[in-house]
Amino acid sequence: MNLKAVAHSLVTKSIPIGRKPNPGIVLARKRYGKIIEEIVSKDYIDPKKFGKEKLLKKLTDTDYGPLLVPRGKKYFVKKTVGELSRLVYSNVEPDCVKLASLIKREVWKRGGHIAAVPYSSAENREHLKLMPWDTSAELPPSTKLSAQSNDARIFLGGDEDINWVRGLEAKEKLGAPASQKIHQITDKRKVRWCLFGWPVPQKKYFVSPEFYRKTFLNSIKATFTPRVKQLCGYYKKALQGANKIRIRADDGTDLSFSIRGRPILLADGIIDMHDLRNGDVGLNIPDGEVFLAPREYSANGVIIFDYAVIHGFGLVKKLKITFKDGKVVKFSAPGAGAKIFRKFLAANTGEKDRIAELGIGTNPAAAFIGETIVDEKIFGSLHIAIGNNTGAYHGKNTASSHLDMIKIMKGRNGNMWADKRLVMKNGLPLK
């Protein structure tokens, strides 16, 4: 895969990052009035002709952007400034390190600013393990300031150890309110985000390493194909304007909920102007799904999920959940699955156990590999999430977590109705 082309496409198309209107103009208007309009209407200011040299000098201060930048004997009028991005990337995978470097260069070329932070689940675990228990409850000012300042956020890579929280759940729970606060800040500010999954070396694989890497990379490539767009278009049209959704399968699944008034969102690997106008500010790569936020108190019934990959806690298979009025009221799973799920719920805060999302996978290259970002895109599957669904989802739940749980519908007589109209038969669209 051409990493340079990937970085270019990410920054210019998928999550465009570059310039934004200079916020210093607003401050200058408040302080100096209408004369700022005259300045902003020009590209250059000649101080000899314009006069008011004291004011012009003040506007070169960075508090105003700066609004004016000396260039030769004139001042250049800076109507835009660089956007600020935060890039968190896996440092255990050479391709991620290289791709992070290329992403930084693309942002720089477009006049943006970017802070890059290396990440590994091993170091995350070490951090959680070594800090005093009460420190885990803190929200560092720098983290909060970053959430209040960034225009875009990118996470590149993934966890090399799915169980990195094991034995430290109590500390993780203390930090949950801080995580929830960050969600609230970024959602309110409509910060654009991209979760760019990449195959990183796994401590424990659920499939062969070769299949894991091949499937991951093929899913990334398939994200931008016409087939994915076609499938997304079908399901968006099928669900548009519907009220009640019903999901049934031969394993005893029978779940119903309302989607009345909720927007049907397309995840096709690109944030365009239409998405931004609708408040859809986030995306995954690999991508390929249609998703929405169900009415949070409307879900009733039973559903059995094939996979719930809970990063930090482990993999739960055959997770059976009973919803009542939107809330998880009962659950079971073979082996240690129920224990893992219980620990996950205990470690989080807010509406962590309330329905948050319905998603329908539309990526034909995706298959189960134990990575949610790929698994939830499987064509012939759907997923239900619980937890936070504010921001891009247009929901009302606030929580420190968002957990996607995947159900394979294809080959399982998995059917879905929208207002009694069959829109998915045996996991597949009707046309």
N, C-alpha and C positions, 0 to 999 in steps of 0.2 A: 504494500500500500504506500502511495506517495504521500509521506507525512507533510511535506511542504504544501501540497495541494489541499490536504485536509485542513491544515491550519488556516490557509487563505479562505477556504470556503466557510469555515466556522465563523471567522471574524467578519467577513463581508456579507454572508448570506444567512447562515443559521441564526446567529445572535449578533446582528450588526453592532459593532463597537467603534466609536470614533469621536465625533465632535457633538457638542450640545450648545444651546444658547448660553451666552455668558451671564451667569447669575449676578455678576457685579453690576450689570446695567440697572437692575431693580434697586439695588442699594444706592447707586449714584443718583437715580431719579428722586429717591426719597430725600436725599441730602441736598441736591443742587437744583432740582426742578427741571423746567422745560428746556434749559440749555443742553441737557444731556440728549434730548431728542435730535437737536441740531447736530451734535457730535456723532451720534450713532447713524445718522443719515449719510455720513461720508465714509469713504474708505481710508482717507488720510487727512490729517489736520496740519496745516502750515501755521505754526505759532506766531510767525511774523504778521500774517494776514488776520488770523483769528483773534489774537490777543489772549487775555485771561491766562497768562502763563502760570500763575500760582495754581489755578484750578487744573490746568492740564497736567502739571507736575503731580498733583494729588492723585489724579486718575491713573498714574503709572504704578500706584501702590497695589500690591497683590490682593488687598482687601476687595478691590474692584475687578479682579480677574487675572491680571490688570486689564483695564479698559483701553489704555493707550500704551503703546510700546515704541520707544524711540527707534527711528530708522533713518539714518542720514540726518538731514535737517528737519525732518517732519516726524509726526507721530502716526504710526499705524493703528487703526481703530480695530480692536479685537472684539468682534461680535460673537465669536464662539470660543469655547475652551474645550480642552480634552476631557472626555469622559473618564471616570475612575472605575477600574475593574479589579476584582480579586480572583486570583487563580490558585486553587488548591489542587495539587497534583501528586500522584503516587511516585515516590522516589525509589521503589523497589523494582520497577519495570523500565528498562532502558528506553523503550519506545515512548513511554510517558514523559520521561525526562527530556528527550529530544523534542517531542511534540510541544511540551510546555515552553521550551526555548523558542520554537518557531511561532507559537501563538503570541508570545511577548513581542517578537519582532513585527508581526502583523499589526498588533495594536499600536506600537510605536509609529509605524509608517502612516497610520491613519490619524496620528495626532492625539492618541489617547495615553492614559497613564495606567499602569498595571502593577499590582503587588502580587508576587508569586510566593506561595507557601508550600514547601514539601510536606508530604503526608505519608504515614504508614500506620496500619492498625496495630503493629507491634509497639510503635512509639506512643500511640494513643493509649494503649493498655498500660505502658510504663508510666505515663503521665498520671493516669487515673490511680494507679497503684501507689505511687510515691507521694502524691500530695496529701496533706493532712485532710481528714474527713470533712472538716467544715469549709475548707477552701473550695471543695467541689461544688458548693452552693453559690459561689460568687460568679458575677458577670463582670469580667475585666473591662475597665473603661475603654481600652483599645478595641476590644471586640464589639462593644456597643457602638463606638464611634465609627468603626468600619461599616456596620450595618446601616448607620445613619448617613453615610457618605457615598457608598458604592452605587454606581449606576448599573453595574452588571456583575454577576458572580458565576464563576465556572468551576466545576469540580471535575477533574480528569483522573480516570483510573477506577479504583475500587478497593475493597478490603481483601488483603491476602489471607486474613484469618477471620472467618465468619463468627467465631466464638470469642472474640477479643474481650468482651465484657464479663465473661464467666467468672463468678466468684466475687465480682466487684459491683453487683447490681445495686447495693445500697448507696454507694457513692454516685452511681449513674443516676439514680432517682433524685438525689439532692441537686444534681445539675439540671434536671429536667425543666424546672421553671425558667432558668436562664435561657435554655434552648427555645422554649415557647416564646419568651420575650423577643428573641431575635427573629423568629417567624413573624411575629406581629409587626415588628418594625419594618422588615423588608416587604411584607405584604402590603402594608399601608402605603409605603413609598413606591410600590409597583416596580421593585427592582427586577430587572431582567435576569434570568438564570438559565444555566445549561448544566445538566448532569450528563457528562460525556463519559460513558462507560468504556473501559478498555480492558482487554485481557491481561491481568496481572498474575504472577505466579501464586498458586494457591497452596496453603498449608494442607488443605484437604480438598480433593476434587470429588464431585458427585458424578462426573462422567470422566472419560479418558482425557488427559491433558491435550491431546491432539484434537479431539472433537470439541473440547471447550474453546480452544483458540480459534479453530476454523469457523465454528458456528458464530462466535462473537464477531469476528471480522466480517463474515458474510452478512450478518444482520446489519452492521454499519453500512455496508455497500448497498444493501437492498432498501435502506431507509428512503433513498432519493429516487426510487424507480416509479414509473407510471402506475404499476400494479398496486403499490401501496396507496397512492393517491386515489385510485379507482375504488378500492375497498373502503377507504375512509369516507369517500363520497357516498357510497351505498348506505353505510350505517348511519351517517349523519342524516341523510334524507329519510331513512326508515324510522328514526327516533324523533325527528323534528315535530314539535307540537304535541307529542304524546303525553299522557298523564301516567298511566299505570304500566309498570314493567313486571313481567312474571318470568321466572327462570325455573325450568324443570329439567330433570335428568333421571336416568334409570336407577341411580344409586340412592334415591330417596330425597334428592334435592327438590325443594319447592319453596321458592322465595319470591315475595312480591314487595314492591315499593313504588313510591310516586316520584316522578321527575318533572312534575308540572312547573312550568315557568323557568326551568333551569336551561341555560344555554348548552348546546351540543358542541363540543370542542374537538378540533382535529389536531392530531399530533403527527406532523409529516416532516419533522426535522428542520423546520424553518419558522422563525418568528418574523412575520411580515407586517405591514402597516394595518391590514385587516385584523390580525391577531391583537396588535397593540391597542387598536380602537376598542376592541371587545374586552380588554383587560387580560388577555391571554399572554402572559409575559415569560412563561417558562417552557422548556423543552428538554426532552431526553434524546440522546444519541447512543445506541441505536433507537430509532423511533418507529412508529407505525401503530397507532391506536386511535380510537374515538372514545372520548371520555366525558364524564359529566358528574356533577354532585347531586345525588338523590336528595329528596326531602329528608332531613336528618331524623325525623321522628316517625317516618312512614314504613320502615322495613319490618316485615313480619314473616316468619317461616324459618326453614332449615336449609343450609347449604353445606356441601362437603367440598373442601378445597384439596386439590392434589398436592400443592406446594405452598408453603409460606416460608420464604427465606427471611429470617429475622436477623439482620446484620448486627453482630455483637453478641447474639444469643444462640443462634443455631438454625437448623432446618427442621421444619415441622411438616410431616406428610399426613395426608388423610385427616385434615383438621375439620371436624364437624362443629358448626356454629349454629346456635339458635338465636335469632333476633326477635325482640319484642319491642314494638314502638321505636325502632331504630337502634336499640341498644343490645349489645351482646349479653345474654342472660344465662347462657349455658354453652360449654364447649368440651370437646373430648378429642383425643388423638392417641394412636398406638404408641407404645414404648415411652420414651421420655418427652414426647411431643407436647402433651398437656402441661407438663411441668415447665418446659421452655416458654410456652405461650403465657402461662401464669406469671412467670418471672418478668417477661417483657411488659405485661400490663402493670405489674407492681412498680416497675422502674420508671413509669411515665406519668404525666399529669394531664389534667384537662379532660376533654371529651375523647380520650384515647380509645374507648371501646364503643364508639358510636359510628354508624355507617357514614362514609365520607365520599366514596367514589364508586362508580361503575365504569369499567374500561373494557373495550373490546379489541383484541389483538388483530393487527392487519399486516404483519410482516411475515411473508412466506418463508424467509430464510431463518427465522427464529425457531429454536427448539429448547427444551429444558436443559440448562447447564448449571443451575444453582445460582444464577445471577438475576435478580429481579428485573433489572433494566432490560434484559433479553427475554426472560421467561414471560413477562407480562405482555410482550409483543407477539407471542405465538399466534399465528393465524389458525383459527379453530379453537381459540380459548377466550375466556373472559376473566376479569378479575374484579374483586370487590375490595375496597380499602376501608379501614377504620382509622379514625383520628382526625388530624388537622385537615381542613379543606377550604380555608380562606384563600384570598389572593386569586391566583389563576383559576382555581376550581369554581369560584363564585359561590362557595358554601358558607356556612355559619359556624362550623365547629372550630374551636381553638384548642390545640393540644400540642404537646411536646413531640409527638410522633405521628407518622403516617405510614401505615403498614398495608402493603398490597398482598393479597392472597389470590393465587391463581387456580382457576378451574379449567381443566381440559374438557371441551364440549364435543369436539369432533370424535366420532367413533364411539361415543358414550350415549347416543340419542339425547344429546343436550340441545334443548330448544329454548327459544326466547320469544316472548310476545310483547308487542307494544299496543296497549289498548285492544287486546284480544286478536290482534293481527300478527300472524307468525312472521317474524323478521329474521330468525336464525333457525335452521333445521339441521340437526345433527352437527352443530358447530359451524355451519357454513351459511353464507348469504343465499337467499332464494333465487337470485339471478346474477 
